[in-house]
Amino acid sequence: MYLPPTFISGPAPTTPHVPEVLRLKYANRHGLIAGATGTGKTVTLQGMAESFSRAGVAVFLSDVKGDLSGLAQPSDMPDFVTERAAKIGFTDQFRAEAFPVAFWDIFGDKGLPLRTTISEMGPVLLARILELNDTQEGVLNIAFRLADEEGLLLLDLDDLQSLLVFVGEKASELSLQYGNVSKASIGAIQRKLLQLEDQDGAKFFGEPALDLHDFMAIAPDGRGMINILNAERLMQTPRLYATFLLWLLSELFEDLPEIGDTDKPKLVFFFDEAHLLFDGAPKSLLDKIEQVVKLIRSKGVGIYFVTQNPADIPEAVLSQLGNRVQHALRAFTPQQQKDIKLAAQTYRENPDFNVADAITDLGVGEALVSTLEKSGQPSIVQKTLIRPPFSRVGVADETVRTQRIANSPLHSKYATTINRESAAELLQKRASQKIEQAEKKTTTPKQTPRKSTRQTPTEAFIKSVVRTIGNQVGREIMRGIMGSIRR
């Protein structure tokens, strides 16, 4: 079973216009789209997303420049599109077509709000977002352990902030049980949370959380839904962008059942600006990414990394990418020349041309393509002209985007934030109850000898908790009045 032609080869001496196709059965063997800026990676991604959708496969992709939103509109047939279709003999098969698209946006500005909870994100990925050191990450792990033991549900940043206050008050007790819990580390985490809030990162945490099965929807006409994450604003905080996509991959890996080899994948996941996933990642995280890439294909998910240079991808991950599209690379420095030679060595050689030379000579919209053959081994690399997309090349009209969002069957599910009782409310309630109990003990109708006004340690503790949480709530109210209301 084949995808509708995603790649069409240019003229060759013996087999002119023979299509280079990606076999749907091997689409979950992952892939790579690489090339310098301006060489045509985005159009290649767009064409592949169209082909997967037409084959009934759901797609997730991040739109870092905004121009993939054009998938929601039919092509307006500019000259370069019709010329390319004619050049590769694709005129009879080519037609303008809009695709079923769901728009998503962590900030809720240009798509349905996309959220998860603090508990689902977990301390490891959260520490990466906050850029914590090992000591601070250890304290965050202890906080999550305490939340589990105390039955505290962590949904949003308010819950995590209240939990950290609670941890600070119990620091001495927790240090005896788990190791040193310093208030300096707690303060550092709180400052990082404040920075995340200032970047509007708090909007990512809360309910309703994303149901992964909504990413694998099939349109009524049988085409796979193309889920587009608007990442223009998100790319201003690259660590949040990369960690969110890593979380999404991890959730798919953990939640989806094993299905083995099938005729086509359930979902194809395009990871644009893939180098951000690996930049500065500790070895433990790189090992986790490698594990996910190796094993997630048996759950019906294909991962396609999109980046400028194949060298951006660690070798252990690169070796798992069976379907490859290499656009032009530039060789201006010795390191770039070395990278091109290494990239060329990863392809099955074609006796008709030198791969390293071809990589630097490719024009815009041209690529070297190697996909998995029937036997499962990589095909001989071929020079290829990328077919034009059926949908619009460029940004969709804002009215089209707005209509797609408003008419989405998921709009009623995700548009409104839900705020159920969780850690912040429970901790405040506990503190209030302790205050009431303390007041009852000190209130009596009988005249008693004058007591010292000095606070007991218990009273000081209770008042400190209430004062801290109260001040935090007050700050949130002021932010709501002076800035944006978060809850």
N, C-alpha and C positions, 0 to 999 in steps of 0.2 A: 504494500500500500504506500502511495507516494503523496507528498504534499503537492498541491498545485505549484507549478514551477516558481520557485522563489528566486533562482538564479538562472540566467540565460547566457550561454557562452557566446563570445564574439566569433568572428570568422576564423576558421582554422584550415590548414592545407587539405586535410582529409575528411574532416567531419564538421562542415560549417553549420553554425547555429544549433548545435546539439545542446539540449538543455542540461545544465548541472542541477540536479535535484537533491533535496534532503529527504531521505526515506523516513516516513513518519514512525515506523517501527523503532528506529534508532534515534529518534529525537530526544529521548530521555538519557542519551549518552553525553549530554551537555555540549557546550560549544563556546566559541570565542569569536568576537567581532573586534578587530584591531585596526588601527590606522591613525595617521596624524590628523590634526584638526583640519576640517574642510575637505576631506577626501571622500566623504559619502557614507560614513558609518550610520548616521541617523536614518538615511533613506533605506539602507540595507535592513536595519532593525524594523523600520516601518513595513517594508515588504514582507519580512518574515512573520511579523505579527499578523498581517493580513492573511497570509497563507495558513498559519495555524488556526486562525479564527474560521476560515472557510472549511477547514477540515474538521471542525467541531471540537477544537481544543481551546480551553480558556487560557488567557495570557495575562501576565502582570508585568508592567514595565514602569520605570520611573522616567518622568519627562523633565530633564534638568534645564532645558532651554525654552520649553513651552511649545515647541513646534510639532510635537507628536500628537497634539490635540486635533490636528487635521484629520486623523483617522475617523473622526465623527462626521466628516463631510466628504461628498464625492469629489474627485479630482476636477479642477476647473480647466484641465487640459492645456497647460502652458506649452509653449513651443518645444522646450527641452524634453518634456515628457513624450509628446507625440513623435519627436525626432528619434528618441531612444527606442520607442516601441517599433518604429518602422525599421530602424537599423538592425535590430535583432530579429526581425520577422515575427513580431509579437502582435501585429495589428489586429488580426482576427480574434485573438483571445483577450485583447485589452478592452476594458470598459470602465467608465467612471462608477465608483461604488463607495457608499458610506458603510461603516461597520458598527456593530453594536458595541457601545463604549460606556463604561462606568467611570466617572471622574471622582478621584479621591484627593483629599488635602488634609494633612495633619492639622493645619491651622483653620480649616473650614472655610477658606476664602474662595477657592476655585474648585471645590469638589465636596463630596460628602465627608464629614469629619471622620478621621481614622484614629481610633484610640485603642489603647490597651491599659491594663491596670499595673500598678506598681508591683503587685504580687506576681503577675504573669511575666513581667520583665525580669524580675529576679535581681539579686545583688551583684552578680558578675557583670552582666551587661549594663546595669545601672552605674556601676563603678566606672565602666569604660566611658559612658556618656559624660559623667562628672569629672573624668580624668583624675581619679583618686590614686594616691600612692598605696603601697601594700598595707601599711598600718591603718590607713583610713578605710580601705576596703575590708580589712579584718573587723573593724568596728561596725561597719555596715552589715556584715554577715551576722554579727552578734545581735544587731537590732532586728534583723529578719527572724533569727531564731527565737528571740524573746516574743516577737509578734505571734509566732506560731504557738508558743507555749501559753500565751495569755489569750489566745483566741481573738486577736485583733486583725481585722480585715484591712488590707492596704490597697486602696483603690486609686487615690490621687496624691498629689504632692502635699496637700494639707495633712493627710494621714501620716505620711512619712515624717513631716516636720514635727507633728505631735508625738510620734513615736520616739524621735531623737531627743525631745525634751524629757520624755519618760525614761529613756536610757540614761540620760545625764543625771537624773535624780537617783537612779539606782546604780550609779557607776561603781561605787565601792563594793556593793554586793555582787555585781556582775563580774568585776575584776577578779574576785576570789574564785568564781566558777569558771570563767572563760579566758582569763588573762586580762592584761591591762586595758581598761577602757578609759582613756583620758578625755577630759573635757576639751582639751585642745583639738583632738581629732574630731570630736562631735562638732565643735565650732567650725572647723574647716569644711566638714560635709555640709553644714547649714549654709555656709557662704557659697559653696558650689551650687546648692539648690536655689539660692537667691539669684545667682547668675543665670541659671536655667530658666527661672521664672521671667527674668528680664528679657530673655530671648523668646518668650511666649511658649517655651517648651512644656509648660504645665498643661497646655491644651491637648497634648498627646496622651495624658494619663487621665483615666476616668471611665465612666460607663455611659452608654453601652459599648463594651469592648468588641473588637472585630471578631466576627465568626468567619473562620477561614473558608468554610464551605461557600460563603457568598462570593469568594474569589473564583470559584470553579463553576459558575453558572453558565448555562447554555441558553442562547436566545431562542424564542419560539420558532425561528426559521432554521434552527439546527446549527447556526454558527456559534463559535465559542465567544464568550464575553471578553472584551479587551479592557482590563482594569488599568487605568492610567493614574499614577500618583503624581500630582503636581509638585515638583521638587525645586522650582525656581527659588522660592524663599528658603526652603529647607537647606539648600546648598550653601547658604550663608553660615550654617553651623554644620560643617562636614562630619564632625564626630557623631552628632545626632543622626544625620542622614545614614551613615554607614552602619551605625549600631541598630537603627530601626530595621534596615533591610536584613541584617544578620539575625535579629530577633524573629523576623518574619520567616526566614529560612528555617531557623531552629524550631519554631512552632509547627511548621509544615512537617518537619522531620519527626517531631515528637508525636503529633496528633494523627497523621494519616496512617492507615493500615498498610501492611505489606500486600502488594498485588502482583509482584513479579513482572515478567515481560508481557506486555500487551501490544495490541495493534497500534495504539497511539497513547500518548501521555494524557494525564488529567489536566495538567497545568504546565505551562512553560514560563519561566521566570527570567526576565532580562535584568541584569544588574549593571546599570550604566555608571560610569566613573568608578569602575571596580577597584582601582588602585587604592581608593579611600578605605576599602574594607581591610586592607592589609597593612597600610601605613601605621607604624608604631604599635601594631598589635603584639602582645606578649605571646611567647611560644605556646602556652596553654590554649590561648584562643585560636591560634593558627592550627593547632592540632584538632580542635573542635570543628573548624571550618572544613579541614581536609576530610574529617570523618563524615560530615554532612554531605559533602560533594560525592564521596564514594558510595554512600548508602542510600541517598534519597531517590536515586533513579528507580530503585525497586519499589518505591511508593508512587510511581507514576509522575514524577516531577523532573523536568529538564531545566538546567540552569545554564544561561548564556551570559558570559561576562563580556562587557563592552568597555574597552579601554584603548589608550593610544598605542601602547607598546606591549607585546606579549611578555616582556621582561617585568612588567608590573605585577604579574601573577606568579606566586611561588611555584617552583618546579613540581612539587608534589600535587598541587591542584591542576597545573597546566597539563600534566600527563593524563588527567581524567577527561579532557575536553576533546571529544572525537570529531566534532563538526566545526570547521574553521573557515573564516572569511578574513583574509588579510588585505586591507587596503594599503595605500602607499605609505611608506615611512621615509623620513628625510635623514640624510647622513651628513650632517654639518660638523660633527665632532668625532673624535676617535671612539668615544663610548657609544655613540649612536651607530657608528659603523660596526662595532663589535656586536651590538644588540641585533642588527639586521642579519649578520652572519648566523647568530644563534637562532633567530626566528626561522631562517631558511632551513636550518638543520632539522627542524621539527616536522617538515613536510616530506612526503614520499616523492622523490625526485621525478621530474619530467625530462626526458632526454632532449626535448625540443628547445629548452631554454634554461638558463641559469637562474635559479630561484632568487638568490641574493640580488642579482642585477635587476630582475623583474620587479622586486618590491620597491625599488627606488624609481623605476620608470613608469609605474602605473599612473594613469590619469584619474581625474575625478569620476567616480562612479564605476571604476574598474577595480577588480580584486582578484587575488589568487584564492581559489576555492578548493577545499578538500573535505569530502563528507564520507561517512561510513558506507561501504558497499554491502551487497547482499551477504557476503561472508563475514561482515562485521569489521573488516580491516579498512584503514583509510584509503581512499581513492588516490590515484596519482593527481598531484596538484595541477589545476588548469587555470589559465588566464580567462577571466570571465567579465562580461558586461552585466551589471546589475539591472534587473528589469525595473521599470518605473512603477511606483505605487498606483493602485486603483483609487486610493483616497487622496485627499488634498495634501500637497507638500507645503508645510507651513502651519501657522497658527489658525485654529478654527475661529469662526465668528463668535463673538461673546454671546450673542443671542442663542446660538446653537448650544454652546456649553451650558448656559443657564437653563434652557429647556430640557436638556438631557439630565441635569441634576434634579430639577423639579419633578420630572416625569419618571424618575427612577423608582422601581418597586421597592428599593431599599431606603428611600428618602424618609419614610415614616419610622423606620427602624433606627436610623443613625442620626437624624438631624437634631434631635433634642437630647441634651445631656440629662442623665439620671444621677441623682445624688442620694443614695441610700445610706443608712447608718453604717458607719465603719469606724476605723481606729480613732479619728479625731473626735467624733461625737461620743464614743464610748469612754475615752480617757477624760473628756470634759465632764461627762456624767459621773464617773467614778470620783473625780476630785470634788464635785459638788456634794455628793453623798457623804464624803468624809468630812466636809465642812459642816454639814447639817448634824452629823453624829457628834462631832466635837462640840458644837453649840448646845446640843441637848444635854451633854454631860456637864457642861459648865453652868447651865441655867437651872436654878432651884428656887422655890417660893420662900424658903426659910432664910432668915438672916444668918449669915455666916461671917466668921471673922474675915477681915480684909486679906485678900490674897495678893501675892506678888504679881505685878504686871509683866514680869519676865516670861517670855514664851518658852514652852517646853520644846524639846527637839521635834516631837511629833507635830505640834502645832506649826512650828516653823517650816517643816517639810510640806505640810498640807497647803499652807498659805503660799509657799514658793511655787508649788505645782499650779495652783489656781491662778496666781499672778502671771506666771509665764505663759500659760495657755490663754488666759484672758488678754494679755498683751498681744499675743500672736493673732487672736481673732480680731482684736481692734485694728491691728495693722492691715489685715486682709480687708476689713470694712473700709478703711481709708483708701486702700488701693482701688477698691470697687468704686468709690466716689470720685477719686481723683484720676483714676485711669480706666481700666476695663474691668467689668464685673466678671469674675471667673466662675462663680458658682451659681 
